[in-house]
């Protein structure tokens, strides 16, 4: 049986799911076939994707392949950060404490609340009229 030469992690945020594959390499990050700088144009999204590497001092040591589905750009960038963190922990267990301190291993469970019957939205009731 062949030994796999990559580390895998799955990240989720809102409705976005990111499957991350980490291989030892030069530091290229490819998201759905495109360089991640092309996909995430705002600096805050780029920072959130790079944060796991900066926290663990592994910038440029791994190449990353990501498959993203669902959600928007912000949710996908946070899902990628979580997937990267999980893959880094799979690569080296010593990174777990640092990543946990920075909140990168904790799943952000906030999602859109469902609409309730009799209401206009999740919590907005129709206007009350006294007479």
Order of alpha helices (4+ residues) and beta strands (2+ residues): beta-beta-beta-beta-alpha-alpha-beta-alpha-alpha
